[in-house]
Amino acid sequence: MQVYKVGGAVRDRLLGLPVTDIDRVVVGATTEEMLAKGYRPVGADFPVFLHPKTGEEYALARTERKSGRGYGGFTFYASPEVTLEEDLIRRDLTINAMAEDDQLNLTDPYHGQRDLEARILRHVSPAFAEDPLRVLRVARFAARYAGLGFTVADETMDLMRQLSESGELQALTAERSWKEISRALMEDHPQVFIQVLRDCGALKELLPEVDALFGVPQPETHHPEIDTGLHTLSVLEQSAQHKQPLTVRWACLLHDLGKGLTPEDEWPRHIAHEYTGLKLIKAVNERFKVPKDCQELALLVGQYHTHGHRALELKASTLLELLQSFDIYRRPQRFEEFIAACEMDARGRKGLEQRSYPQADYLRGAAKAARAVAVQPLLEKGFKGPELGEALKRERLKALKAYKEAATA
């Protein structure tokens, strides 16, 4: 029985990066031997065990064979006869197919270390093309390591194209797809994830609404980059540079979907794209069973981001409607995330990445003014029920008018 660290732990140690998750593979052992040593079984599909003291995962070496469609369409075989090399060959990329023992002796049958040094993401074997999830995984690794100069090998990109064209991506479950997408969006270069998916044809299969934005022009006065797809990538890039949470990054990706529906004879203008895009945002949210907080912010940003940009011009009544739409009294954080998404949108334009965004502080000040209106004096005047709501609205409107006059004087 021999135990090896495999995958990301080996890869990141060789790259000089912090090692967070450690995967271990056990060669030469049976399930019975693991149980006799006190390991607790957790794997439903294949033998994975928890260490009796540390609780860390140990998986028996195994091989796999394609038996159906999609990510789950595999039959696994675990046995003491399965070698380390046989276990490693079923992995996706050469840089993830290395192992080391406790003395840091490296086992690298598929030249992962060489590809690490060359900054290449390369598949281990032709079996790569059997698992559609690997398209998303490679794009995610490209986003993670883009800052180190990593690119996808041409032959691997060819296999990713084959997978995209095969229809296999449609067999992925919403949960698996969202897990990869959400992790990729939180990498340092999430725009690379979208670009790689587009380069291999997967974007039009998974997110056709985003793919449709490429080649759609916008007015050059507001968008020096002109192309809506490139603008979306830039907004996503800004959201990562400013360390925005997943909710904001998801909203940034989807905020302009309505522009993909604009008839060509109306280009480069996109009248009412905020509203036409809502059905598309809703469809994407449902397709991937996106968490509720991400769904809600994406829809609100899609509908109101141009309000954010024109904040200083909005009438007090429009400003109040905006604040009410976000329920700023009970959910102040959601409005703060909206402001962040608007700022990323404003900065995601060629040559304007460092521009100031005074709308942000103006909107925060408006929210503060509206929240400062006290309910107690109105209760003391005898207002209740719907009348109280109307009185509160009048007082908040009055406060916003005073705030607007003072702020724009």
N, C-alpha and C positions, 0 to 999 in steps of 0.2 A: 504494500500500500504506500503510494507516494503522493504527496500533496504539492500542488503548484499554484502560484498566483498567475492569473491569466488576464488578458484583455486590457481594460483601461488602466489598471493599476501599474502594469508593466509599461505601457505606452507613455503614461504621464510621468512616470519616474525617469524614463529615458529622455523625455523632453525637458526635464527639470521643473515640472509643474507640480503643484500640490496634489497628492493622491487622496481622494475622498472615498470612493467606493472600491472595495477590494473583493474581486471574485476569485474563488478557489475551485480547482478541479482535482478530483481524487482519481488516480490511476491504479488499477489492480485490486480494487475492493468490490465486495458485494454489498447489497442492501443489508443482509443479515450481519455482516461484519460491522457495518456502520452502527446498526442498532445495538449490537453487543458492546460497542464502545461508548454508548450513551448518547449518540447523536439522535436528534428528533426529526422525523420526516415531515417535510412541508410541501414537496412537489406533487402536484396532481397528475401532470402529464409525464414527468420524468423524475428520477430520483434526486431530490435536493434535500439536504439535511442542515439542521442548525447545530452548531457546536454546543456541547453540554455546558460549557462555562461562559464562553464569550457571546454566544448567540449568533455568531457570524455564519454565513451560508457556505456550504460545501456541496458541490455537485459531482456526481459520478461521471467519469468520462463517457461520452456517448457519440453515436453516429446518428444521422437523420436521413430520411428518404422522403421525397415528395410524394404525397398520397392524395392531394386534393387542392382546391383553389385557396388563394389567400394566405395570410400570415399563419393561420393555424393548420394549414393543410399539410402536416408533416407527421411521419411516424418515427419515433425515437427508439434507439436500441442502446441500452446500457449494459455493460458486461465487464468483468475483470480483464477480458482479452482486448478491449478497445485501447489502442495506444494513445499517447499524448498527441502525436502527429495527426491521427485520425480525428481526434476531438477538435484540434485547432483548424483543420481544413474546412469544417462546416461553418466557420465564422465569416463575417462579411468582408472586412478589409484586412490587408496584410499587417497593418499597424496595430490591429486588434487580435492578431493571431500569433502572439508571442507568449511565452510562459517563462517563469523563473522559479527556482527552488529557494529554500530559506537562505542559501549561501549566495543568492543573486546570480547563480549560473543561468545563462539565457538559453532557452530553446527557441530557435527562430527558423523553422523549416521553410517558410514562405517569404523570407527576405523582408520582413517588416521593418527591421532596423535600417536597412538600406533605403526603404521608402520614407522612413521618418527623416533621414538626413537629406533626402532629395525633395522633401515636402510634397509627397505624392499620396493621394488617396486612391488605392488600387484594390480591386477585388481579389480574393484569395483563389477562387476557382470558378469555373463556369456555373456551378450550382448557385452562385450569387443570383442568377436570373430566375430562380425558382421562388424567391420570397419578395413580394412587392413592397413590403415594409422597408426593405433595404434602400429603395429609392429615397424615401424620406430620411432615413438614417444617414446616408452619405451626404445629402444636402445639409443635414444638421451638423455633421462633422465639418463640412466645408465652412459653415457659418462660425463654428467654434474656433477653428484654427486658421481662419483667413488672415488674421493679424500676424501669424507666423509665416505666411506665404504659401500655405497649402493650396493645391489645386487638384481637381479630379482628373485621373488618368483618362486619356482619350478612349481606350478600350473599355474602361468602366462606364464612361458616359454612353458608349454605344449600347452596352447591356441595359443601362437605365432607360434609354430610348426604346429598346425592345420591350421592356416591361411596361412602359407607359403606353405603347401602342397595342399591347396584348389584351387590354381590358382587365388585367389582374388587379390594377389599383382599385377598381370598383368593388373588389371582394374584401377590401380592408374594412374593419368595423369602425364606426364613428369614434369609439373610445380609443382604439389604437392610433388612429390618425391624429386625433386631438392631442394625445399624449406627446407624439413626436412634434407636431406643429407648435404646441405651447412651449415645449422645451427649446425648440429652435428659436422661437421669438425672444427667448430670454438669454440667448447667446450674445456675444459681443458684437457680432455682425449679422443680425437677422436678415438684412437685405440680401446677403449672399445666399441664404437659404431659398428665398423666393427666386432669385436669379438662376440658381442651379436647377430648381424645379422647372423653370421656364425653358432653360437650355435643353433639357432632356424631354420636353413635351409633357411633363407630369402636371404642370400648373393648369393647363387647359382641361385636364382630366379631373383634378381635385378642386381647383378654385378657378373655374372658367370666368367668373365675374371679375377676378383680379387680372387674369390673363388678357381680358378684353380691353383693359386700360392702355396697353402698350400700342403705340401708334396713333393714339387719340390726342390731337393737339389742344392746347389751352392758350389763352391770350398771353402773348410774350411780355406785356407790361407787368402782369402779376406773376407770371411763371417764365423766367428766363430759360428754364430747361425745356419748356414747351410740352414735351411728351408727358402725358398723365401717368403712365406706368413708371417712368423714371422718377417723377415727382413722388409717387408712392414709396418707391425704394428709398429716396432721400429722407422722407418723413420717418420711415422706419429706422433708418440709420441714425437720425437725430434722437429718436426715442431711446435708442440704446446708449448713445453717447451721454445722454442726460439721465441714465439709470432709471428710466421709467418702469413702473410695474407692468405685469402682463395685461391688465385691463386696458391701460393706455396704449400699449403696443398693438393690441388686437384692434382697438378703435382706429389707430393710425393706419393700419393695413386696409381697413374697410371704408374709411371715411368718404372716399370719392367714387364709390362704385357706380353711382348714378350717371357719371360722365361716360361710362361705357354704353349707355343707352341713348345718348344724344344722337339724333340723325345727322349724317355727314353734312347735309346742306346747312346746318346750324353751326358747325364748327367755325372758329374755336370757342364760341360761347357755349355755356352749359346752363341755360335758364332752368331754375327749379330742380337742379340735380340733387339737391339735399332731400327732396321728397321722393323723386323717382328712384333714388337709391335705397330707400327704406325696405322695399320688398326684397331686394337682393341681399341686403344685410341680414334680414330675417331668415332668408333661405339658407345662407351660409351658416348662420348660428344653429339652425335646426339640423343641417346636414351633419355637423360634427358634434351635436349635443353639447354645445359650449356652455361652460358654467354661467349661472344667472348674472353674476356681477359683470362679466365680460360682455354678455349679450346686451344688457341694459345700457352700458356705457357706449358700446359701438353704435347702437340705435340713436342715442341722444347726441353723440358727436356727429353722426351722419346728418342728423336733422338740423342741428344748431351751430355747426362750426363756423358758418359765415356770419352768424350773429356775434360770435366771439370776436371775429376779426373787425366787425363794425361796431363794437361795444360802445365806443365813445360817441357814435352818431345815433344810437338807439334812443327812442323816446322813453321817458320814465315808465310809461305803461307797458311798453314792449320789454323793457328790462325786467319789470316785475313778473311778466308772464314767463320769461326765461328762467328766473330764479324759482318760480313756483314749479316749473316743469321738472326741475332737479330736486325738488323737496329739500331745499337747503337747510330747513329748520331741523329736520330729523336726520338728514344724510349729507352733512357738510363735506365729507371726504369725496363723494361722487362729483360734486361741483369743482372741487380742487383738481380732480383728475381730468375733468372736461377742460379746464383752463390749460392744464399741461398738454393735452392733446392738441388744442388750438395753437399753442405756442410751437409745438413740434411741426405742425402743418405750415406755420408761417416761416419757420427756419428751414424747412425742407425744400428750399428753392435755390437754384444755382447762383452762387455768389452772395446769397443773403443769409447764410448759416449763422452769422454773428449778429444779425439785426436785433435791435431791442424790441420788446413786445410790451408796450405800456398798457395794452388792454388787460394784461394779467392782473396788475395791481388795481386797475380801475374796477374790474369785475369783483375782485376780493373786497374792495371797499364798498361796492354796492350791496354785496351779500351781508357785510357787517352792518350796514345801515338798516337793511330790512330786518335783520335779526334783532336789532336793538329796540324795535318797537315792542313795548310791553303790553301784555294782555290784561294785566290786573286793573289798570285804570278803566278799561272798557267794561270789564265785569262790574266794577263799582258803579258805572253809569247805568247798569241794568241790561246791557246787551247780553243776549244768549242765543244759542242755536244758530240758524242761518244768518240772523242779523249780526251776531258777533263776528262771523266770518267776513261779512261785507264791511263792517266797521274796521276790522283788522286790515283788510285789503286797502281801504281808503287811507288809513294811517301809514301803511307801508308805502303806498304810492306818494304820499306827501313827503315822507322821509327820503325817498329816492329822487324826487324832484329837487329837494334841497341839496342832496348829495351831488346831483348832476350839475346844478348851478355852481356849487362851490368848486367841484373838481375840474370843470371846463371853463371856469372864469378866466 
